[in-house]
Amino acid sequence: MKLKKVIKWTGIAILTALILAFLVGFIAYWRSTNDCERNTGIPATPIKAIVHCEYGSPDVLTLADVEKPVPNDNQLLVRVRAAAVNPLDLTIRGPWLIRPLLGMRKPKDTRLGVDYAGTVEAVGKNVTQFKLGDEVFGGKDGAIAEYICVLADRAVTLKPANMTFEQAASVPVAAITALQGLRDKGKIQAGQKVLINGASGGVGTFAVQIAKSFGTEVTGICSTRNVDLVRSIGADHVIDYTKEDFTQTDQRYDLIFDLVGNHSFSERRHILNPNGICVMAGVGGAGWHDGMGIRLAGELDAYVRSRFVSQKFISYIAQFNKKDMMVLGDLLQSGKMTPVIDRTYKLNETADALRYLEQGHARGKVVINLE
Ligand SMILES: NC(=O)c1ccc[n+]([C@@H]2O[C@H](COP(=O)([O-])OP(=O)(O)OC[C@H]3O[C@@H](n4cnc5c(N)ncnc54)[C@H](OP(=O)(O)O)[C@@H]3O)[C@@H](O)[C@H]2O)c1
């Protein structure tokens, strides 16, 4: 009798919670709005920016007039000369899993891009590290626009003089991902054997060069058409994944930096030294491709199973900070790292740039030129 009551009230509680969750979700969905609905007037000082008012394919991107931003006391006003696109920008498609963060019905943030390089056109009164005319590069949401305001103490640093704006703009997201994955998660050390799966893409081309800068022996994995490219940026060995499975070998590695995740836990563990580390940084080229769901599940499986073995399988999300931007600046300045630029598009061709990136086969970085 007692058990029946418990079951009945548990059922009612679950049902009530479900109805409430549905109602909250429904209200959040219909209340979610964005700048496109709020700012319907004509900007007083218009600048051009890439905007998406709705979720969808790159077709939803428009080149719009928006208000020119005004820097506060701690900010710089940067005239953007070049920007770059990243797999991250494909959140314009509004995957349902992360819509509670992005906005349920419409994207809360209607602007696109993060990577930029440009010239300082104004500085706030508290800013001492930068002056008018400085050439800088960094990461800031909404960077694909003629002007942006950035906090001087965040992820912005001087552009090395030996780099063009396009080269510098291609660096921030991809190279910081490679740096933090190899150095902080992979604990990379000179003399180690490092394998980079996905060596020819935006992150991979930086990862090969950063791993070499640490004095390691690097093996890059790519397809036939990219073998020469990956060798040219410093890889000691290159394996063509269309001809050879890199996990079916007697070779052992201290560190796998995996941007593809297309091999199982056991396959990757087989080629790791007993104390080796596999840094699981991504699940293949940008865009959604067949088998990605399985890869994501495989990475979760690897993470759980690695708790019970000597090798470590780690995943992470790269984070911007000024110190690492300066490390990247030094790598560029010293010539230890040179961006590989696949294609350059004009500002009004940003949707084409994203369509190309989304195919998942970029060779290095895809850049937007705003000159
Ligand atoms: N953890 C983080 O914080 C973080 C940050 C940025 C990016 N990511 C992730 O890292 C991954 C790579 O990003 P990205 O910017 O480098 O993307 P990307 O530039 O679009 O990568 C394209 C490259 O991936 C290569 N590729 C595709 N399938 C491959 C395979 N089976 N084996 C080897 N290479 C393959 C392609 O080479 P082919 O044309 O020869 O196939 C192409 O050169 C993405 O999954 C992205 O989401 C993670």
The ligand as an SDF file (V2000), in Angstrom:
LIG
                    3D

 48 52  0  0  0  0  0  0  0  0999 V2000
   39.1460   22.0440  -28.5490 N   0  0  0  0  0  0  0  0  0  0  0  0
   39.0850   23.2790  -29.0030 C   0  0  0  0  0  0  0  0  0  0  0  0
   39.1380   24.2720  -28.2340 O   0  0  0  0  0  0  0  0  0  0  0  0
   39.0060   23.5020  -30.4900 C   0  0  0  0  0  0  0  0  0  0  0  0
   39.2910   24.7600  -31.0380 C   0  0  0  0  0  0  0  0  0  0  0  0
   39.2730   24.9040  -32.4370 C   0  0  0  0  0  0  0  0  0  0  0  0
   38.9290   23.8180  -33.2490 C   0  0  0  0  0  0  0  0  0  0  0  0
   38.6040   22.6300  -32.6540 N   0  0  0  0  0  0  0  0  0  0  0  0
   38.2350   21.4660  -33.4650 C   0  0  0  0  0  0  0  0  0  0  0  0
   39.4090   20.9880  -34.1060 O   0  0  0  0  0  0  0  0  0  0  0  0
   39.0540   20.3850  -35.3440 C   0  0  0  0  0  0  0  0  0  0  0  0
   39.9270   20.9570  -36.4460 C   0  0  0  0  0  0  0  0  0  0  0  0
   39.6830   22.3560  -36.5470 O   0  0  0  0  0  0  0  0  0  0  0  0
   40.2770   23.1400  -37.7790 P   0  0  0  0  0  0  0  0  0  0  0  0
   40.0280   24.5790  -37.5700 O   0  0  0  0  0  0  0  0  0  0  0  0
   41.6430   22.6470  -38.0500 O   0  0  0  0  0  0  0  0  0  0  0  0
   39.2990   22.5900  -38.9310 O   0  0  0  0  0  0  0  0  0  0  0  0
   39.5400   22.6340  -40.5110 P   0  0  0  0  0  0  0  0  0  0  0  0
   40.5180   23.6920  -40.8510 O   0  0  0  0  0  0  0  0  0  0  0  0
   38.2030   22.6500  -41.1460 O   0  0  0  0  0  0  0  0  0  0  0  0
   40.2090   21.1950  -40.7890 O   0  0  0  0  0  0  0  0  0  0  0  0
   40.2560   20.7790  -42.1000 C   0  0  0  0  0  0  0  0  0  0  0  0
   41.3110   19.7050  -42.2400 C   0  0  0  0  0  0  0  0  0  0  0  0
   40.8940   18.4940  -41.5890 O   0  0  0  0  0  0  0  0  0  0  0  0
   41.4920   17.4330  -42.3380 C   0  0  0  0  0  0  0  0  0  0  0  0
   40.8150   16.1470  -42.1690 N   0  0  0  0  0  0  0  0  0  0  0  0
   39.5140   15.8730  -42.3770 C   0  0  0  0  0  0  0  0  0  0  0  0
   39.3130   14.5370  -42.1920 N   0  0  0  0  0  0  0  0  0  0  0  0
   40.5170   13.9990  -41.8590 C   0  0  0  0  0  0  0  0  0  0  0  0
   40.9620   12.6820  -41.5470 C   0  0  0  0  0  0  0  0  0  0  0  0
   40.1210   11.6490  -41.5530 N   0  0  0  0  0  0  0  0  0  0  0  0
   42.2630   12.4940  -41.2400 N   0  0  0  0  0  0  0  0  0  0  0  0
   43.1370   13.5320  -41.2440 C   0  0  0  0  0  0  0  0  0  0  0  0
   42.7780   14.7870  -41.5520 N   0  0  0  0  0  0  0  0  0  0  0  0
   41.4790   15.0190  -41.8470 C   0  0  0  0  0  0  0  0  0  0  0  0
   41.3250   17.8970  -43.7570 C   0  0  0  0  0  0  0  0  0  0  0  0
   42.2780   17.2400  -44.5530 O   0  0  0  0  0  0  0  0  0  0  0  0
   41.8020   16.4510  -45.8840 P   0  0  0  0  0  0  0  0  0  0  0  0
   41.2070   17.4700  -46.7940 O   0  0  0  0  0  0  0  0  0  0  0  0
   43.0720   15.8880  -46.3770 O   0  0  0  0  0  0  0  0  0  0  0  0
   40.8270   15.4140  -45.4470 O   0  0  0  0  0  0  0  0  0  0  0  0
   41.5720   19.3920  -43.6830 C   0  0  0  0  0  0  0  0  0  0  0  0
   42.8900   19.7770  -44.0360 O   0  0  0  0  0  0  0  0  0  0  0  0
   37.5600   20.6530  -35.5460 C   0  0  0  0  0  0  0  0  0  0  0  0
   36.8500   19.4890  -35.1910 O   0  0  0  0  0  0  0  0  0  0  0  0
   37.2640   21.7870  -34.5840 C   0  0  0  0  0  0  0  0  0  0  0  0
   35.9380   21.7870  -34.1600 O   0  0  0  0  0  0  0  0  0  0  0  0
   38.6510   22.4570  -31.3150 C   0  0  0  0  0  0  0  0  0  0  0  0
  1  2  1  0
  2  3  2  0
  2  4  1  0
  4  5  1  0
  4 48  2  0
  5  6  2  0
  6  7  1  0
  7  8  2  0
  8  9  1  0
  8 48  1  0
  9 10  1  0
  9 46  1  0
 10 11  1  0
 11 12  1  0
 11 44  1  0
 12 13  1  0
 13 14  1  0
 14 15  2  0
 14 16  1  0
 14 17  1  0
 17 18  1  0
 18 19  2  0
 18 20  1  0
 18 21  1  0
 21 22  1  0
 22 23  1  0
 23 24  1  0
 23 42  1  0
 24 25  1  0
 25 26  1  0
 25 36  1  0
 26 27  1  0
 26 35  1  0
 27 28  2  0
 28 29  1  0
 29 30  1  0
 29 35  2  0
 30 31  1  0
 30 32  2  0
 32 33  1  0
 33 34  2  0
 34 35  1  0
 36 37  1  0
 36 42  1  0
 37 38  1  0
 38 39  2  0
 38 40  1  0
 38 41  1  0
 42 43  1  0
 44 45  1  0
 44 46  1  0
 46 47  1  0
M  CHG  2   8   1  16  -1
M  END
$$$$
